Amino acid sequence: MKLTTSLVMAASLLFAFAGNASTDGKKIYDTKCFTCHASGVAGAPKFGDKAAWAPRIAAGMDAMMVIVIKGKGAMPPKGTCTDCSADDLKGVVQYMMDKSK
Ligand code: HEC
């Protein structure tokens, strides 16, 4: 009984680490998105620029995800991360939002 409890606890700890979206978000941002978003290339909302992100954060994650998946203007579909899942991309957007508000 006691062993089972600690196994369950160990398993949920492992899942907590595996599911750490902000780490993956940063990794993907640093390899795929920063080329445009670090400096604000072609009107991209600049990383950390509160004024650029405020209206987008107000519009909400779902509205942003439509643009991230499909692209818009100079924003390429999936931000060039073609092997990213929607969940991966959500993690990146969450990371960018958290650093820009
Ligand atoms: C080739 C340059 C480029 C790359 C690479 C890029 N973006 Fe963008 N991104 C843009 C531009 C330009 C816009 C502004 C689009 C507009 O509003 O017309 C934008 C807009 C956005 C927005 C705001 C959408 C909205 O609701 O207005 C998000 C979120 C975003 N990008 C996320 C990402 C993510 C995540 C990645 C990496 C996986 C990424 N971008 C990679 C250029 C880029």
Backbone and ligand atoms as CSV (ligand in chain L), in Angstrom:
chain,resi,resn,atom,element,x,y,z
A,1,MET,N,N,0.844,-1.202,0.000
A,1,MET,CA,C,0.000,0.000,0.000
A,1,MET,C,C,0.874,1.244,0.000
A,2,LYS,N,N,1.849,1.252,0.935
A,2,LYS,CA,C,2.728,2.414,1.013
A,2,LYS,C,C,3.585,2.560,-0.249
A,3,LEU,N,N,4.066,1.389,-0.741
A,3,LEU,CA,C,4.890,1.405,-1.956
A,3,LEU,C,C,4.098,1.953,-3.142
A,4,THR,N,N,2.836,1.497,-3.247
A,4,THR,CA,C,1.993,1.971,-4.354
A,4,THR,C,C,1.871,3.485,-4.307
A,5,THR,N,N,1.648,4.014,-3.109
A,5,THR,CA,C,1.488,5.467,-2.974
A,5,THR,C,C,2.733,6.197,-3.454
A,6,SER,N,N,3.913,5.698,-3.056
A,6,SER,CA,C,5.111,6.429,-3.475
A,6,SER,C,C,5.372,6.283,-4.967
A,7,LEU,N,N,4.987,5.118,-5.522
A,7,LEU,CA,C,5.127,4.956,-6.984
A,7,LEU,C,C,4.244,5.948,-7.726
A,8,VAL,N,N,3.025,6.099,-7.250
A,8,VAL,CA,C,2.099,7.038,-7.886
A,8,VAL,C,C,2.660,8.457,-7.784
A,9,MET,N,N,3.209,8.764,-6.623
A,9,MET,CA,C,3.771,10.102,-6.443
A,9,MET,C,C,4.965,10.336,-7.371
A,10,ALA,N,N,5.829,9.314,-7.489
A,10,ALA,CA,C,6.991,9.440,-8.370
A,10,ALA,C,C,6.538,9.621,-9.816
A,11,ALA,N,N,5.514,8.881,-10.204
A,11,ALA,CA,C,5.014,8.973,-11.572
A,11,ALA,C,C,4.451,10.364,-11.851
A,12,SER,N,N,3.716,10.920,-10.907
A,12,SER,CA,C,3.125,12.223,-11.172
A,12,SER,C,C,4.199,13.316,-11.176
A,13,LEU,N,N,5.260,13.117,-10.416
A,13,LEU,CA,C,6.381,14.060,-10.466
A,13,LEU,C,C,7.022,14.055,-11.848
A,14,LEU,N,N,7.215,12.824,-12.372
A,14,LEU,CA,C,7.790,12.693,-13.713
A,14,LEU,C,C,6.929,13.414,-14.744
A,15,PHE,N,N,5.601,13.221,-14.632
A,15,PHE,CA,C,4.694,13.867,-15.583
A,15,PHE,C,C,4.759,15.376,-15.438
A,16,ALA,N,N,4.908,15.832,-14.199
A,16,ALA,CA,C,4.969,17.277,-13.977
A,16,ALA,C,C,6.173,17.859,-14.706
A,17,PHE,N,N,7.286,17.137,-14.690
A,17,PHE,CA,C,8.477,17.641,-15.381
A,17,PHE,C,C,8.316,17.544,-16.898
A,18,ALA,N,N,7.793,16.384,-17.371
A,18,ALA,CA,C,7.627,16.196,-18.813
A,18,ALA,C,C,6.667,17.228,-19.392
A,19,GLY,N,N,5.691,17.636,-18.599
A,19,GLY,CA,C,4.675,18.552,-19.090
A,19,GLY,C,C,5.030,20.016,-18.877
A,20,ASN,N,N,6.283,20.309,-18.622
A,20,ASN,CA,C,6.690,21.692,-18.372
A,20,ASN,C,C,6.756,22.469,-19.691
A,21,ALA,N,N,5.607,23.029,-20.084
A,21,ALA,CA,C,5.473,23.655,-21.391
A,21,ALA,C,C,6.371,24.885,-21.542
A,22,SER,N,N,6.625,25.599,-20.451
A,22,SER,CA,C,7.380,26.843,-20.603
A,22,SER,C,C,8.823,26.579,-21.039
A,23,THR,N,N,9.393,25.432,-20.602
A,23,THR,CA,C,10.751,25.096,-21.033
A,23,THR,C,C,10.783,24.808,-22.527
A,24,ASP,N,N,9.830,23.979,-23.005
A,24,ASP,CA,C,9.741,23.692,-24.428
A,24,ASP,C,C,9.450,24.969,-25.200
A,25,GLY,N,N,8.570,25.778,-24.652
A,25,GLY,CA,C,8.211,27.027,-25.304
A,25,GLY,C,C,9.427,27.889,-25.536
A,26,LYS,N,N,10.264,27.992,-24.527
A,26,LYS,CA,C,11.481,28.802,-24.654
A,26,LYS,C,C,12.400,28.207,-25.718
A,27,LYS,N,N,12.532,26.875,-25.682
A,27,LYS,CA,C,13.434,26.205,-26.625
A,27,LYS,C,C,12.992,26.453,-28.069
A,28,ILE,N,N,11.699,26.303,-28.309
A,28,ILE,CA,C,11.186,26.513,-29.663
A,28,ILE,C,C,11.307,27.988,-30.037
A,29,TYR,N,N,10.967,28.855,-29.097
A,29,TYR,CA,C,11.106,30.298,-29.385
A,29,TYR,C,C,12.550,30.612,-29.787
A,30,ASP,N,N,13.503,30.094,-29.009
A,30,ASP,CA,C,14.918,30.412,-29.241
A,30,ASP,C,C,15.444,29.882,-30.570
A,31,THR,N,N,14.818,28.814,-31.086
A,31,THR,CA,C,15.312,28.265,-32.346
A,31,THR,C,C,14.499,28.728,-33.555
A,32,LYS,N,N,13.175,28.965,-33.378
A,32,LYS,CA,C,12.318,29.227,-34.541
A,32,LYS,C,C,11.772,30.648,-34.600
A,33,CYS,N,N,11.384,31.200,-33.490
A,33,CYS,CA,C,10.562,32.418,-33.513
A,33,CYS,C,C,11.386,33.681,-33.307
A,34,PHE,N,N,12.533,33.543,-32.643
A,34,PHE,CA,C,13.273,34.759,-32.267
A,34,PHE,C,C,13.791,35.509,-33.490
A,35,THR,N,N,14.047,34.800,-34.613
A,35,THR,CA,C,14.573,35.461,-35.807
A,35,THR,C,C,13.727,36.675,-36.176
A,36,CYS,N,N,12.417,36.561,-36.005
A,36,CYS,CA,C,11.553,37.705,-36.318
A,36,CYS,C,C,11.097,38.435,-35.058
A,37,HIS,N,N,10.771,37.669,-34.015
A,37,HIS,CA,C,10.129,38.300,-32.865
A,37,HIS,C,C,11.104,38.977,-31.917
A,38,ALA,N,N,12.375,38.644,-31.958
A,38,ALA,CA,C,13.337,39.313,-31.074
A,38,ALA,C,C,13.506,40.776,-31.467
A,39,SER,N,N,13.512,41.061,-32.767
A,39,SER,CA,C,13.741,42.431,-33.215
A,39,SER,C,C,12.497,43.067,-33.824
A,40,GLY,N,N,11.426,42.278,-34.014
A,40,GLY,CA,C,10.209,42.839,-34.588
A,40,GLY,C,C,10.282,42.994,-36.098
A,41,VAL,N,N,10.872,42.003,-36.778
A,41,VAL,CA,C,10.997,42.018,-38.238
A,41,VAL,C,C,9.611,42.111,-38.896
A,42,ALA,N,N,9.465,42.972,-39.877
A,42,ALA,CA,C,8.260,43.077,-40.710
A,42,ALA,C,C,6.988,43.259,-39.888
A,43,GLY,N,N,7.097,43.954,-38.756
A,43,GLY,CA,C,5.905,44.242,-37.956
A,43,GLY,C,C,5.526,43.131,-36.994
A,44,ALA,N,N,6.426,42.170,-36.781
A,44,ALA,CA,C,6.157,41.125,-35.793
A,44,ALA,C,C,6.112,41.756,-34.397
A,45,PRO,N,N,5.125,41.357,-33.572
A,45,PRO,CA,C,5.107,41.873,-32.197
A,45,PRO,C,C,6.389,41.466,-31.477
A,46,LYS,N,N,7.143,42.455,-31.049
A,46,LYS,CA,C,8.468,42.230,-30.495
A,46,LYS,C,C,8.381,41.565,-29.122
A,47,PHE,N,N,9.284,40.607,-28.890
A,47,PHE,CA,C,9.359,39.898,-27.609
A,47,PHE,C,C,9.589,40.902,-26.480
A,48,GLY,N,N,8.708,40.893,-25.482
A,48,GLY,CA,C,8.874,41.781,-24.337
A,48,GLY,C,C,8.257,43.161,-24.523
A,49,ASP,N,N,7.713,43.443,-25.715
A,49,ASP,CA,C,7.102,44.747,-25.989
A,49,ASP,C,C,5.641,44.726,-25.533
A,50,LYS,N,N,5.398,45.274,-24.347
A,50,LYS,CA,C,4.059,45.214,-23.742
A,50,LYS,C,C,3.005,45.822,-24.656
A,51,ALA,N,N,3.312,46.966,-25.281
A,51,ALA,CA,C,2.324,47.670,-26.108
A,51,ALA,C,C,1.944,46.843,-27.333
A,52,ALA,N,N,2.917,46.112,-27.890
A,52,ALA,CA,C,2.635,45.305,-29.075
A,52,ALA,C,C,1.782,44.082,-28.716
A,53,TRP,N,N,1.980,43.558,-27.524
A,53,TRP,CA,C,1.287,42.329,-27.136
A,53,TRP,C,C,-0.063,42.577,-26.481
A,54,ALA,N,N,-0.243,43.730,-25.819
A,54,ALA,CA,C,-1.473,43.976,-25.053
A,54,ALA,C,C,-2.746,43.717,-25.869
A,55,PRO,N,N,-2.882,44.290,-27.098
A,55,PRO,CA,C,-4.125,44.038,-27.839
A,55,PRO,C,C,-4.278,42.571,-28.235
A,56,ARG,N,N,-3.164,41.885,-28.471
A,56,ARG,CA,C,-3.225,40.470,-28.866
A,56,ARG,C,C,-3.597,39.604,-27.672
A,57,ILE,N,N,-3.030,39.941,-26.486
A,57,ILE,CA,C,-3.390,39.199,-25.277
A,57,ILE,C,C,-4.871,39.417,-24.981
A,58,ALA,N,N,-5.341,40.668,-25.233
A,58,ALA,CA,C,-6.755,40.975,-25.001
A,58,ALA,C,C,-7.646,40.163,-25.944
A,59,ALA,N,N,-7.193,39.956,-27.175
A,59,ALA,CA,C,-7.982,39.182,-28.145
A,59,ALA,C,C,-8.030,37.716,-27.737
A,60,GLY,N,N,-7.009,37.260,-27.030
A,60,GLY,CA,C,-7.058,35.909,-26.468
A,60,GLY,C,C,-6.216,34.890,-27.215
A,61,MET,N,N,-5.905,33.819,-26.488
A,61,MET,CA,C,-5.078,32.733,-27.007
A,61,MET,C,C,-5.667,32.116,-28.273
A,62,ASP,N,N,-6.987,31.905,-28.315
A,62,ASP,CA,C,-7.593,31.232,-29.461
A,62,ASP,C,C,-7.410,32.047,-30.739
A,63,ALA,N,N,-7.606,33.366,-30.640
A,63,ALA,CA,C,-7.450,34.230,-31.805
A,63,ALA,C,C,-5.992,34.213,-32.269
A,64,MET,N,N,-5.065,34.237,-31.321
A,64,MET,CA,C,-3.643,34.202,-31.691
A,64,MET,C,C,-3.283,32.880,-32.338
A,65,MET,N,N,-3.832,31.780,-31.800
A,65,MET,CA,C,-3.480,30.463,-32.332
A,65,MET,C,C,-3.931,30.304,-33.790
A,66,VAL,N,N,-5.036,30.932,-34.179
A,66,VAL,CA,C,-5.496,30.866,-35.578
A,66,VAL,C,C,-4.410,31.449,-36.479
A,67,ILE,N,N,-3.865,32.601,-36.068
A,67,ILE,CA,C,-2.825,33.261,-36.867
A,67,ILE,C,C,-1.523,32.454,-36.827
A,68,VAL,N,N,-1.191,31.923,-35.660
A,68,VAL,CA,C,0.050,31.153,-35.539
A,68,VAL,C,C,-0.003,29.910,-36.439
A,69,ILE,N,N,-1.129,29.217,-36.459
A,69,ILE,CA,C,-1.254,27.994,-37.261
A,69,ILE,C,C,-1.314,28.315,-38.762
A,70,LYS,N,N,-2.123,29.322,-39.124
A,70,LYS,CA,C,-2.340,29.600,-40.551
A,70,LYS,C,C,-1.361,30.621,-41.107
A,71,GLY,N,N,-0.774,31.448,-40.250
A,71,GLY,CA,C,0.070,32.540,-40.707
A,71,GLY,C,C,-0.750,33.765,-41.044
A,72,LYS,N,N,-0.069,34.912,-41.133
A,72,LYS,CA,C,-0.743,36.159,-41.494
A,72,LYS,C,C,0.327,37.138,-41.958
A,73,GLY,N,N,0.218,37.645,-43.180
A,73,GLY,CA,C,1.213,38.571,-43.694
A,73,GLY,C,C,2.591,37.926,-43.658
A,74,ALA,N,N,3.532,38.565,-42.967
A,74,ALA,CA,C,4.900,38.061,-42.903
A,74,ALA,C,C,5.077,36.962,-41.859
A,75,MET,N,N,4.031,36.705,-41.088
A,75,MET,CA,C,4.087,35.603,-40.099
A,75,MET,C,C,3.810,34.298,-40.832
A,76,PRO,N,N,4.847,33.427,-40.942
A,76,PRO,CA,C,4.654,32.182,-41.694
A,76,PRO,C,C,3.785,31.189,-40.925
A,77,PRO,N,N,3.070,30.292,-41.641
A,77,PRO,CA,C,2.284,29.266,-40.939
A,77,PRO,C,C,3.163,28.513,-39.942
A,78,LYS,N,N,2.650,28.321,-38.743
A,78,LYS,CA,C,3.357,27.660,-37.642
A,78,LYS,C,C,4.690,28.351,-37.318
A,79,GLY,N,N,4.874,29.573,-37.753
A,79,GLY,CA,C,6.103,30.311,-37.435
A,79,GLY,C,C,7.361,29.580,-37.884
A,80,THR,N,N,7.257,28.825,-38.966
A,80,THR,CA,C,8.319,27.986,-39.560
A,80,THR,C,C,8.601,26.703,-38.767
A,81,CYS,N,N,7.919,26.492,-37.634
A,81,CYS,CA,C,8.142,25.247,-36.873
A,81,CYS,C,C,7.163,24.201,-37.389
A,82,THR,N,N,7.476,23.654,-38.587
A,82,THR,CA,C,6.533,22.759,-39.260
A,82,THR,C,C,6.297,21.463,-38.494
A,83,ASP,N,N,7.265,21.036,-37.676
A,83,ASP,CA,C,7.067,19.797,-36.923
A,83,ASP,C,C,6.492,20.050,-35.522
A,84,CYS,N,N,6.095,21.286,-35.229
A,84,CYS,CA,C,5.472,21.585,-33.941
A,84,CYS,C,C,3.991,21.196,-33.968
A,85,SER,N,N,3.508,20.643,-32.866
A,85,SER,CA,C,2.073,20.392,-32.725
A,85,SER,C,C,1.403,21.681,-32.260
A,86,ALA,N,N,0.085,21.712,-32.322
A,86,ALA,CA,C,-0.661,22.886,-31.842
A,86,ALA,C,C,-0.340,23.146,-30.372
A,87,ASP,N,N,-0.199,22.068,-29.583
A,87,ASP,CA,C,0.124,22.223,-28.162
A,87,ASP,C,C,1.507,22.827,-27.964
A,88,ASP,N,N,2.480,22.374,-28.793
A,88,ASP,CA,C,3.823,22.953,-28.728
A,88,ASP,C,C,3.738,24.459,-28.961
A,89,LEU,N,N,3.009,24.829,-30.011
A,89,LEU,CA,C,2.932,26.237,-30.397
A,89,LEU,C,C,2.218,27.051,-29.320
A,90,LYS,N,N,1.206,26.445,-28.710
A,90,LYS,CA,C,0.511,27.117,-27.612
A,90,LYS,C,C,1.485,27.424,-26.483
A,91,GLY,N,N,2.372,26.457,-26.204
A,91,GLY,CA,C,3.390,26.656,-25.170
A,91,GLY,C,C,4.309,27.822,-25.496
A,92,VAL,N,N,4.663,27.950,-26.775
A,92,VAL,CA,C,5.545,29.058,-27.188
A,92,VAL,C,C,4.814,30.396,-27.039
A,93,VAL,N,N,3.561,30.426,-27.496
A,93,VAL,CA,C,2.791,31.669,-27.401
A,93,VAL,C,C,2.623,32.060,-25.929
A,94,GLN,N,N,2.349,31.053,-25.080
A,94,GLN,CA,C,2.222,31.318,-23.645
A,94,GLN,C,C,3.518,31.930,-23.102
A,95,TYR,N,N,4.644,31.358,-23.508
A,95,TYR,CA,C,5.954,31.864,-23.080
A,95,TYR,C,C,6.160,33.311,-23.548
A,96,MET,N,N,5.844,33.575,-24.813
A,96,MET,CA,C,6.019,34.923,-25.357
A,96,MET,C,C,5.102,35.915,-24.642
A,97,MET,N,N,3.863,35.491,-24.386
A,97,MET,CA,C,2.905,36.355,-23.681
A,97,MET,C,C,3.373,36.656,-22.269
A,98,ASP,N,N,3.811,35.601,-21.562
A,98,ASP,CA,C,4.229,35.775,-20.166
A,98,ASP,C,C,5.380,36.758,-20.042
A,99,LYS,N,N,6.255,36.791,-21.063
A,99,LYS,CA,C,7.419,37.670,-21.019
A,99,LYS,C,C,7.100,39.061,-21.551
A,100,SER,N,N,5.878,39.261,-22.020
A,100,SER,CA,C,5.542,40.512,-22.689
A,100,SER,C,C,4.330,41.203,-22.074
A,101,LYS,N,N,4.078,40.943,-20.795
A,101,LYS,CA,C,2.951,41.641,-20.164
A,101,LYS,C,C,3.347,42.174,-18.795
L,1,HEC,C1,C,9.530,35.167,-40.698
L,1,HEC,C2,C,9.267,35.949,-39.491
L,1,HEC,C3,C,8.486,35.295,-38.358
L,1,HEC,C4,C,8.754,34.109,-37.695
L,1,HEC,C5,C,9.885,33.122,-37.947
L,1,HEC,C6,C,7.733,33.985,-36.672
L,1,HEC,N1,N,6.866,35.049,-36.701
L,1,HEC,FE1,FE,5.239,35.339,-35.516
L,1,HEC,N2,N,4.781,37.044,-36.517
L,1,HEC,C7,C,5.526,37.582,-37.558
L,1,HEC,C8,C,4.862,38.801,-38.028
L,1,HEC,C9,C,5.362,39.699,-39.141
L,1,HEC,C10,C,3.697,38.962,-37.234
L,1,HEC,C11,C,2.629,40.060,-37.357
L,1,HEC,C12,C,1.510,39.580,-38.265
L,1,HEC,C13,C,0.463,40.661,-38.461
L,1,HEC,O1,O,-0.190,41.048,-37.462
L,1,HEC,O2,O,0.301,41.091,-39.584
L,1,HEC,C14,C,3.672,37.848,-36.292
L,1,HEC,C15,C,2.698,37.659,-35.347
L,1,HEC,C16,C,2.710,36.667,-34.389
L,1,HEC,C17,C,1.760,36.535,-33.314
L,1,HEC,C18,C,0.588,37.460,-33.032
L,1,HEC,C19,C,-0.635,36.981,-33.756
L,1,HEC,C20,C,-1.796,37.909,-33.526
L,1,HEC,O3,O,-2.775,37.475,-32.900
L,1,HEC,O4,O,-1.730,39.060,-33.968
L,1,HEC,C21,C,2.112,35.437,-32.594
L,1,HEC,C22,C,1.413,34.892,-31.357
L,1,HEC,C23,C,3.276,34.876,-33.222
L,1,HEC,N3,N,3.636,35.637,-34.311
L,1,HEC,C24,C,3.916,33.737,-32.772
L,1,HEC,C25,C,5.035,33.168,-33.401
L,1,HEC,C26,C,5.620,31.934,-32.972
L,1,HEC,C27,C,5.141,31.100,-31.805
L,1,HEC,C28,C,6.674,31.688,-33.808
L,1,HEC,C29,C,7.649,30.514,-33.797
L,1,HEC,C30,C,7.084,29.167,-33.734
L,1,HEC,C31,C,6.728,32.796,-34.768
L,1,HEC,N4,N,5.708,33.659,-34.479
L,1,HEC,C32,C,7.662,32.910,-35.784
L,1,HEC,C33,C,6.697,37.081,-38.066
L,1,HEC,C34,C,7.299,35.880,-37.714
